[in-house]
Amino acid sequence: MAAITRHQSNQKLSRVVVHGETVYLSGLTAEDKTVDTEAQTRQVLARADELLAGVGTDRSKLLLTQIYLRDTGDFDAMNRAWIDWLGEAAPPARITVGADFALAEIRVEILFTAAL
């Protein structure tokens, strides 16, 4: 059985979990939640880059992303940041859904799964 390693853990969650050759990131939200959806998305994607690099992988190895939006009317704004961030990387499988968040200022949350 493949080893499981957990990074940046607390009582509620592990920010990063590595199982075998697969990396799972917890749902990420923006640090500055006062900005619009596009800016929050850019913050989340930058944080994902940091976390993926921390375990030896990057956005080019994304397998799946799950994107949650407070307002599905912000789909195009989120996609502008997403497409810019992906650049030349092959896009992963992806789902985007509307969601209620515990904190009203959260506009977007993204969960990532990547290969090592």
N, C-alpha and C positions, 0 to 999 in steps of 0.2 A: 504494500500500500504506500502511496506517495505521502511524503511528509507534508504537514500543514504548518505554515509559519504565519504569525500574526504581527502586524506592525501598528504602532500608534494606537494601542488598545486602552480602553477605560472600562468602567462598569457596564456601559451601554453597548459598545461596539468596538470593532477593530477597523481602523480607517482603511487598511490594506490587508488582504489575506492572499497568501500564495499557496496553491495546492498543485503539486506536480509542476506542470509547465503553464499553469493558468493563474492569472492575477485578477483579483476582484477588488474594486474600490467601492467603498461605501458611497451612498448618495452624497454628492458634494453640492454645497450652496455657496453663494458669494460671501465674501468677507464684508464688503460694503453693500448692505441691503437697501441703501437709500437711492440707488441708481436704477435705471430702466432695465428691461429684460435683456436687451442686447448687451449692455455693459455687465450685467450680472453673469450672463452666459460667458463672456470673455474671461471674467475672473475665474469661473468654475473650470474652464478649459485650461487656463494657465496653471491652476492648482493640480489638475489631472496630469499635466506634463511633469510637474515636480514629483508627484507621487509615483508615477510610472517610472521615471528615471531613477528614483530611489531604490527600486527593486530590479533595475537593469532592463527595462523595456521602454517602449515609446508608442506614440499614437499610430505609427505605421503597423503596429501589431494588434490593434483593436479588433476584437471579435464581435462585440455586441455593446450597444449603448441603449439605455432606457432613460428617456427624457420626460420630465414631468413639468408642466407649465401651469401656473396659477390661472392664466387667461389664454385660452387657445387662440384668441385674436392676436397674440404676440408671436405666433408661429413664424411669420416671415422675419421678424426682428431677431428671433433666436437663430433662425437658419442663416442669416447674414453672418453672424459671428461664427457659427458652426462651419460653414463652407470656407470662410476665410482661414479658420484654424486648420482645417483638414489639409488645405493646400494640395500638394501632389500625393498625399497619402491615400491609399485605397479606402473608401468608406466602409465602415463595419455594418453589420445588420443593425437595424435601429427601430425603435418604436418611440412615438411621442404621444403623450396623453395629457389630458387636463387633470389637475389635482388640487385638493384643498391641503393647505399646509398649516401646521400648528402656529407658525408665526406669519402674520399677515404681510410682512414686508418681503418674504421670500417670493420671488417671481419664477425661479427655475431651480430644479434639482436634477442632477444627472448621475446615473449609476453606470460604471464602466466595467467591462470584462475584456481582458487582453491576454495574449500569449506572451510567454517570456522570449 
